[in-house]
Amino acid sequence: FGQYGKISKIVINRNHNPGDPRRASASAYVTFAHKEDTLACILALDGFYHDGRNVRASYGTSKYCSAFIKNVRCNNPDCTYLHHMGDAEDTFTKQEIQAGYVTSGRDVLARQQ
């Protein structure tokens, strides 16, 4: 993922399925330092095939920290929630996400035009 830009954070989850190795999967949650790098990565990897398996890449979602919402200091140094307002162009409603309006880099490019 680093070829697309500076990574701020990465979390990798592996789902091993001992009963059926064909169903084993992995997921990576990558946070880039610059949002333009995120789009470049999604556009490059979404739909790519690796070892005969389809790679899916899309924007993730994040929630606001409850302390931030209450306008108090967050005391959790490992808090993964947002502590600042997101940019308006990066914000989508729950309905837009549920309707599949914004899931891929191509959706974002279409919205920008």
N, C-alpha and C positions, 0 to 999 in steps of 0.2 A: 504494500500500500504506500510505502514511503516514496515511491517513484512519482506519485501524484502531488506530493507536497509534505510539509512538515506536519507530523502527527502530534497532537496534544495528548491523546489518550486512546488506548485500544484495549478491548476486552474480547477474549475469544472463548466461545463455548463449544464443547464437543458433545455430541449425542451418540454414544456408542450403543448399538443395538446388537447384543450378543446372539439373539435368536435369528436375526436376519441382517447380515452385514451390508446388504444392499440398501437398507434403510438408515444406515449410519449417516450422520450429517454434522456439519459444523456451521457456526455463525460467528461473524466478527462485527463488533460495533466499534467503528473508527471515528474519532473526532479529529478533524483537521484544524490547524491553526487559522486557515483562511477558507472562507466558504467557497471561493472559486475553485479551490483544490478539491473540495467535496464533489462539486458538480463534474469536474474532469474525471474523477475516479468512478463515479456512478455511470457516466456515459461510456467509459472505456470497459467497465466490467459487466454491466447488466446485459445478460444474454450470452455472455462468453461461456464456452464449454471448456472444462478442465477435467482431464481423466474421464471423459465421457459423461460428465455431470454438468448440468446447467447451473451457472452462477447467477444469482439474482442480487442486484444492488439497488438500494433505494434510500431515500431520506428516512431518518429515524425521527422519533418524537421525543420531546422532553417535557417535563412538568416543572412548574415553579416550586421552589422550596416553600414549605408552609411558614417558616420563619420570615422569609422575604415578603410573603403575602401579608403577614401580620405586622410588617415593618419593624421587626426585631432582629437582633443578631442571631445568626445560625451558629450553634455551638458544636456542630458536627464537622470535624475537619475532613471527613471522607464523604461528605454530602455530594451526591451526584446530580442534584436538582439545580435549576437555574436560580441565580441570585441577582439577576438584572433583567430588565425588560428586553425582549427580543426585538429585532428590527421588524418593522411593519411588513416589509416584503418577504420576510422569512416566516411569517406567522400565518397559520391556516386554522380555520375553524374545525371543530370536531366533525361537523357535518361534511365539510369538504374532504376530510381524510376518510371518513366512513363511506362516502360515495365513490372513493377511489379517484377523486379529482386530482390529487397530488400524491403520487407515490414514486415517481421516477424522475430522473434528470430531464428526460424528454418532456415531461409534463411542465417542469419549471421553465424550460426554454420556450415552450409554446405560450406559457402565461406571460413571459417577458415581451413577447412580440406584439 
